[in-house]
Each structure stands twice: as structure tokens, then as C-alpha cells.
């Protein structure tokens, strides 16, 4: 709050532009979830964001780029230019020595990410058969998620915890298949698991599948 006689801090042009981008991305996410990818129009996004449609085009160029940005923001929870695997939660996992705890921490954060991104991923999954751009975005998201699960496999391997015969690549793929958005949506949408149940049961499955028995 600015008291009488104080000068209100000036907001830089970069800060204003970032705030505008945030409003546009939030509006786009809401429109995609409400209407689907195909029916959503950029003029609708602009209206909800309180900007001119030319502003949307200036910042994002097209609807596909806007969808990608909405997915990226949902994945990390903000628009800070910090990659997902450079976030503090990853550093916490890197410091953990217990293999079961590594998996539990990974899935605890994975559950938070999936909770945020699931509404948009339902939109993307539903449009993959009819829209090549959305299908490409789905494939890109799956590839990125598979790559990210390689870190989990590497951490377990670094602790000497992988089951005999498991390579890092195979462990990565097992973790990816159980922990990606497609599987999460199958369990929560089709099987009606709660997010708590998904987290607990997936942790048990991955621990049994990946971690060598102690002793």
C-alpha cells in the first residue's frame, strides 16, 4: 500500500509485458479447458485477458505456441525461466540417499505437477486424432516427460539401487510409463483413483519394479 506523500514504484516495461503474458496464458488455459483446442479462438483469449487480439499475436504468434506456453507454465507452476529439472524440489531429491524415499519424493512432486497439467492434457489428448498440431504437442510432451524420468533412473543407479539386470534406460522407461500424464489420466479418469491413491500405488509399483531388495 502506498501512503500519502510516497511515490508509487514505477513498473518497468519488461514487468508490464510479463504481466500481460501471464494474463494471456491464464486466459488461454481457461478457454482451452472450457471449449477445447479447436473451438478456442484467439479473440476470445484476448477478451478474457483484457487485451487486444493483436497483443496475443505479438506475444505468441499463433494458437499452438500459446498452448505450449500454457502447458509449460502448468508443468512448473510459474513463468520463471528455470527448467523443471533445475527446480529446488529436484535438488532435494538429489540429496536423498534412500531409494524408496527418492521415488516417494519424485511422485509427490509429480502428483502436484499432474494435478496442474491434467485439465490441459485432457484437451490435448482429446484433439490428437483430429489436429496434427495438437498431436505434435502431445508427442513432444511425452518425449520431454520420458527424458525427465531418466533423471529418476540415474539417481537410483547412482545409489546402486537398481534391480540386477535393469539398465538406466529400461528403468527410465518403466518409470515413465507409470508416471506420465497418459497413465495418470487413465487411472484418475477411467479407474476413478484419487490423486492420493495414484501417488501411493504408483510409488509401491515403482519401488517393487526398480529397486533391488535390501540385504
C-alpha positions in Angstrom: 0.0 0.0 0.0 1.3 3.4 -1.0 0.9 6.0 1.8 0.2 9.7 1.2 3.2 11.5 0.1 5.0 8.4 -1.1 5.9 7.9 -4.8 4.4 4.8 -6.2 7.1 2.5 -7.5 7.4 2.5 -11.3 6.7 -0.7 -13.1 9.2 -1.4 -15.9 8.2 -2.1 -19.5 9.5 -5.7 -19.1 7.4 -6.2 -15.9 4.3 -4.9 -17.7 5.0 -7.2 -20.7 5.4 -10.2 -18.4 2.2 -9.4 -16.5 0.4 -9.2 -19.9 1.8 -12.6 -21.0 0.7 -14.1 -17.7 -2.9 -12.9 -18.2 -2.9 -14.2 -21.8 -1.6 -17.6 -20.8 -4.1 -17.9 -17.9 -7.0 -16.9 -20.2 -5.8 -19.3 -22.9 -5.7 -22.2 -20.4 -9.2 -21.4 -19.2 -10.5 -21.2 -22.8 -8.8 -24.4 -23.9 -10.2 -26.3 -20.9 -13.7 -24.8 -21.3 -14.0 -25.2 -25.1 -11.3 -27.5 -26.4 -8.4 -26.6 -28.6 -10.1 -26.4 -31.9 -13.1 -24.2 -31.0 -10.9 -21.7 -28.9 -10.3 -18.5 -30.8 -7.6 -16.0 -30.0 -10.0 -13.2 -29.9 -11.8 -15.0 -27.1 -8.5 -15.4 -25.3 -7.7 -11.7 -25.8 -11.2 -10.6 -24.5 -10.8 -12.7 -21.3 -7.2 -11.4 -20.8 -8.3 -7.8 -21.3 -6.0 -7.1 -24.2 -6.3 -6.6 -28.0 -6.1 -9.7 -30.1 -3.0 -8.1 -31.8 -1.3 -8.3 -28.4 -1.9 -12.0 -28.3 -0.4 -12.4 -31.7 2.6 -10.1 -30.8 3.5 -12.2 -27.8 2.7 -15.7 -29.0 2.2 -15.6 -32.8 -0.3 -18.5 -33.0 -2.5 -20.8 -31.0 -0.1 -23.7 -31.0 2.6 -21.6 -29.3 0.1 -20.4 -26.8 -0.9 -24.0 -26.0 2.7 -24.9 -25.5 3.2 -22.0 -23.1 0.1 -22.8 -21.1 1.4 -26.4 -20.8 4.9 -25.2 -19.7 3.5 -22.9 -17.1 1.2 -25.6 -15.8 4.1 -28.0 -15.6 6.4 -25.8 -13.4 3.7 -23.7 -11.7 5.1 -20.3 -12.9 6.7 -18.5 -15.8 10.2 -18.1 -14.3 12.9 -19.1 -16.8 14.1 -22.0 -14.7 13.9 -25.5 -16.3 11.8 -28.1 -14.5 14.8 -30.2 -13.5 16.7 -27.2 -12.1 14.0 -26.5 -9.5 14.5 -26.8 -5.8 12.5 -30.0 -5.4 14.9 -31.8 -7.7 17.9 -30.6 -5.6 16.1 -32.1 -2.5 15.7 -35.4 -4.3 19.4 -35.4 -5.5 20.4 -35.2 -1.8 18.3 -38.1 -0.7 20.1 -41.5 -0.2 17.2 -43.9 0.4 15.9 -45.3 -2.9 12.3 -45.7 -1.8 12.3 -42.1 -0.5 13.7 -40.9 -3.8 10.7 -42.5 -5.6 8.3 -41.2 -3.0 9.6 -37.6 -3.3 9.6 -37.8 -7.1 6.0 -38.9 -7.2 4.9 -36.4 -4.6 6.0 -33.6 -6.8 4.9 -35.4 -9.9 1.4 -35.6 -8.4 1.4 -31.8 -7.9 2.5 -31.3 -11.5 -0.1 -33.7 -12.9 -2.8 -32.1 -10.8 -2.0 -28.7 -12.5 -1.5 -30.0 -16.0 -4.2 -32.7 -16.2 -7.0 -30.4 -17.4 -4.9 -29.2 -20.3 -3.6 -32.7 -21.1 -7.2 -33.9 -21.4 -7.8 -31.2 -24.0 -4.6 -32.2 -25.9 -5.3 -35.9 -25.7 -8.9 -35.4 -27.0 -7.7 -33.5 -30.0 -4.7 -35.6 -31.1 -6.8 -37.6 -33.6 -8.1 -34.6 -35.5 -5.5 -31.9 -35.1 -1.9 -32.5 -36.3 -0.6 -29.6 -34.3 -2.0 -30.9 -31.1 -0.8 -34.4 -31.8 2.7 -33.0 -32.2 2.4 -31.2 -28.9 1.3 -34.4 -27.2 4.3 -36.3 -28.7 6.6 -33.5 -27.6 5.2 -33.6 -24.1 5.6 -37.3 -23.9 9.2 -37.2 -25.1 10.1 -34.5 -22.5 8.4 -36.5 -19.7 10.3 -39.6 -20.7 13.6 -37.7 -20.7 12.8 -36.3 -17.3 12.2 -39.8 -15.9 15.8 -40.6 -17.0 16.9 -38.5 -14.0 15.0 -40.7 -11.6 16.6 -43.8 -13.1 20.0 -42.2 -12.9 19.6 -41.3 -9.3 18.6 -44.8 -8.4 21.5 -46.2 -10.4 23.9 -43.8 -8.7 22.8 -45.2 -5.3 23.5 -48.8 -6.6 19.8 -49.4 -6.0 18.6 -50.7 -9.4 17.5 -54.3 -9.6 20.0 -56.7 -11.2 19.6 -56.7 -15.0 17.9 -53.3 -15.1 19.7 -50.7 -17.2 19.2 -47.0 -16.6 17.3 -46.8 -20.0 14.9 -49.6 -19.1 14.3 -48.2 -15.6 13.6 -44.8 -17.2 11.0 -46.3 -19.5 9.3 -48.3 -16.7 9.1 -45.1 -14.5 7.9 -43.1 -17.5 5.1 -45.4 -18.4 3.8 -45.5 -14.8 4.3 -41.8 -14.1 3.3 -39.9 -17.2 0.2 -37.9 -17.9 -1.5 -40.5 -20.1 -1.3 -43.2 -17.3 -2.3 -40.7 -14.7 -5.4 -39.7 -16.7 -6.3 -43.4 -17.2 -6.1 -44.1 -13.5 -7.9 -41.0 -12.4 -10.5 -40.6 -15.2 -11.2 -44.2 -16.1 -10.3 -46.2 -13.0 -11.5 -43.3 -10.7 -8.5 -43.4 -8.5 -7.9 -40.4 -6.3 -4.7 -38.5 -6.7 -3.6 -39.8 -3.3 -4.3 -43.4 -4.4 -2.3 -42.8 -7.7 0.6 -41.5 -5.7 0.7 -44.2 -3.1 0.1 -47.1 -5.5 2.5 -45.9 -8.2 5.2 -45.5 -5.5 4.7 -49.1 -4.5 4.7 -50.3 -8.0 7.9 -48.4 -9.0 9.7 -49.4 -5.8 8.9 -53.1 -6.4 9.8 -52.8 -10.1 13.0 -50.8 -9.9 14.7 -51.2 -6.5 16.8 -54.2 -5.6 15.7 -55.8 -2.3 17.9 -54.8 0.6 20.0 -57.4 2.3 
